[in-house]
Amino acid sequence: MNQWNYLRKLWHSWLRLVVTVIAVLIGIACLVAAIVELVMQDWSTAAAALVAGVPLVGTSIGHFYSASNEPTMTLCTSEAEIKGFMHRFISQGSAIHIASYRLSWVRGDQSMETFLTSEVARGKEVTIFAAGPDGFTNHLGTTGIRVLTYPAGLAEPPRFTFLNLGRRGAEKIAVAREGLPNHWIDVYDDKHHPQVIALARAYIRQVETLA
């Protein structure tokens, strides 16, 4: 992973929060200093501290609340990291819908196929939307996985994994964007992103009708 990707990964994990907290503390220190200078009647210094502190605190708090409503972002720079993410994410759900089209992360990987079939064996519902049908999708269907193929001629759909369809308060969707080595996966939940969840739910219902 190059240094830029490393910094982006840190920024979306914990670095952004640390920077925001430090900025708020600096802003508060400026405001305290302004109050002290006002008491001492040093008007010019107090004004300078206020000019520095007020925007810093306001911007930092606004950025904090804005960031809290963003999706959780994960950067994968290899196939192994993508598959590791899928393992962790799918394990959280009781009903899983995967729109993958080519299923490149499962084809030729016996461990991923075994993982999906083991989830079915534990009583989970696994539905896959993919191109086809072909020998591989037919094989997955025999393992208990529900495989729905897109109609012929359909443009390549978005790639996502939806958990817990219909379980309000527990629904999550992971949306893939960009390709390797900068493969970002954004996770939305129904608490912070109800519109995204509603759109994904409607998409799944529509594709199930067409498939």
NORPEKA-V895825 format. One record per residue. N is the residue number from 0. SS is DSSP state (H for helix, E for strand, - for the rest). PSI is psi in whole degrees, -180 to 180 (* if undefined). NEAR is the number of other C-alpha atoms within 10 Angstrom. Layout:
n | ss | psi | near
N | SS | PSI | NEAR
N | SS | PSI | NEAR
This chain:
n | ss | psi | near
0 | - | 129 | 10
1 | - | 169 | 8
2 | H | -35 | 8
3 | H | -46 | 9
4 | H | -36 | 15
5 | H | -44 | 12
6 | H | -39 | 12
7 | H | -40 | 15
8 | H | -43 | 17
9 | H | -42 | 14
10 | H | -41 | 15
11 | H | -3 | 17
12 | H | -65 | 14
13 | H | -19 | 10
14 | H | -38 | 14
15 | H | -41 | 15
16 | H | -43 | 17
17 | H | -45 | 11
18 | H | -41 | 13
19 | H | -44 | 19
20 | H | -43 | 16
21 | H | -42 | 12
22 | H | -41 | 18
23 | H | -44 | 21
24 | H | -41 | 16
25 | H | -42 | 16
26 | H | -43 | 24
27 | H | -40 | 19
28 | H | -39 | 15
29 | H | -40 | 22
30 | H | -39 | 23
31 | H | -42 | 16
32 | H | -37 | 18
33 | H | -41 | 24
34 | H | -44 | 17
35 | H | -43 | 14
36 | H | -32 | 17
37 | H | -41 | 15
38 | H | -38 | 11
39 | - | 1 | 10
40 | - | 33 | 11
41 | - | 85 | 13
42 | H | -40 | 13
43 | H | -42 | 12
44 | H | -39 | 15
45 | H | -42 | 22
46 | H | -41 | 16
47 | H | -41 | 14
48 | H | -39 | 21
49 | H | -43 | 20
50 | H | -35 | 15
51 | H | -41 | 17
52 | H | -44 | 23
53 | H | -52 | 16
54 | H | -36 | 12
55 | H | -46 | 21
56 | H | -47 | 22
57 | H | -46 | 13
58 | H | -42 | 14
59 | H | -44 | 21
60 | H | -43 | 16
61 | H | -41 | 13
62 | H | -38 | 14
63 | H | -47 | 16
64 | H | -34 | 10
65 | H | -43 | 10
66 | H | -33 | 14
67 | H | -20 | 12
68 | - | 1 | 13
69 | - | 157 | 14
70 | - | 158 | 18
71 | E | 124 | 15
72 | E | 133 | 19
73 | E | 132 | 21
74 | E | 122 | 24
75 | E | 130 | 22
76 | - | 9 | 18
77 | - | 162 | 15
78 | H | -36 | 14
79 | H | -40 | 11
80 | H | -38 | 14
81 | H | -47 | 19
82 | H | -35 | 16
83 | H | -42 | 13
84 | H | -46 | 17
85 | H | -41 | 15
86 | H | -53 | 14
87 | H | -44 | 10
88 | H | -48 | 18
89 | H | -33 | 23
90 | - | -19 | 16
91 | - | -12 | 13
92 | - | 159 | 20
93 | - | -26 | 18
94 | E | 123 | 21
95 | E | 129 | 25
96 | E | 123 | 23
97 | E | 119 | 21
98 | E | 106 | 24
99 | E | -15 | 20
100 | E | -76 | 18
101 | - | -14 | 14
102 | - | 37 | 17
103 | - | -26 | 10
104 | - | -8 | 15
105 | - | -40 | 17
106 | - | 128 | 12
107 | - | 2 | 11
108 | - | 99 | 10
109 | H | -32 | 10
110 | H | -40 | 11
111 | H | -40 | 17
112 | H | -43 | 15
113 | H | -39 | 13
114 | H | -47 | 15
115 | H | -43 | 23
116 | H | -31 | 18
117 | H | -33 | 14
118 | H | -41 | 20
119 | H | -42 | 20
120 | H | -27 | 13
121 | - | 7 | 9
122 | - | 9 | 10
123 | - | 150 | 19
124 | E | 121 | 19
125 | E | 119 | 21
126 | E | 133 | 21
127 | E | 129 | 21
128 | E | 124 | 26
129 | E | 167 | 23
130 | - | 157 | 21
131 | - | -155 | 17
132 | - | 158 | 14
133 | - | -174 | 10
134 | H | -37 | 9
135 | H | -45 | 13
136 | H | -35 | 21
137 | H | -39 | 15
138 | H | -44 | 12
139 | H | -37 | 16
140 | H | -30 | 15
141 | H | -13 | 11
142 | - | -2 | 15
143 | - | -7 | 17
144 | - | 135 | 21
145 | E | 117 | 17
146 | E | 123 | 23
147 | E | 128 | 22
148 | E | 145 | 19
149 | - | 149 | 21
150 | - | 149 | 14
151 | - | 140 | 9
152 | - | -3 | 6
153 | - | 133 | 8
154 | - | 154 | 8
155 | - | 123 | 12
156 | - | 173 | 13
157 | - | 157 | 12
158 | - | 123 | 18
159 | E | 164 | 20
160 | E | 125 | 23
161 | E | 131 | 26
162 | E | 142 | 24
163 | - | 50 | 20
164 | - | 126 | 19
165 | - | -8 | 10
166 | - | 89 | 12
167 | - | 133 | 11
168 | - | -12 | 11
169 | - | -2 | 15
170 | - | 136 | 21
171 | E | 151 | 27
172 | E | 132 | 27
173 | E | 122 | 25
174 | E | 126 | 19
175 | E | 142 | 20
176 | E | 149 | 15
177 | - | 159 | 9
178 | - | 172 | 11
179 | - | 146 | 13
180 | - | 11 | 14
181 | - | 63 | 14
182 | E | 101 | 18
183 | E | 141 | 20
184 | E | 120 | 22
185 | E | 129 | 17
186 | E | 122 | 20
187 | E | 148 | 23
188 | E | 165 | 22
189 | - | -7 | 17
190 | - | -46 | 14
191 | - | -19 | 13
192 | - | 58 | 16
193 | H | -32 | 15
194 | H | -41 | 13
195 | H | -44 | 15
196 | H | -42 | 20
197 | H | -41 | 13
198 | H | -43 | 11
199 | H | -40 | 19
200 | H | -44 | 17
201 | H | -38 | 12
202 | H | -45 | 12
203 | H | -46 | 18
204 | H | -40 | 11
205 | H | -44 | 11
206 | H | -37 | 15
207 | H | -33 | 14
208 | H | -38 | 9
209 | H | -31 | 11
210 | - | * | 12
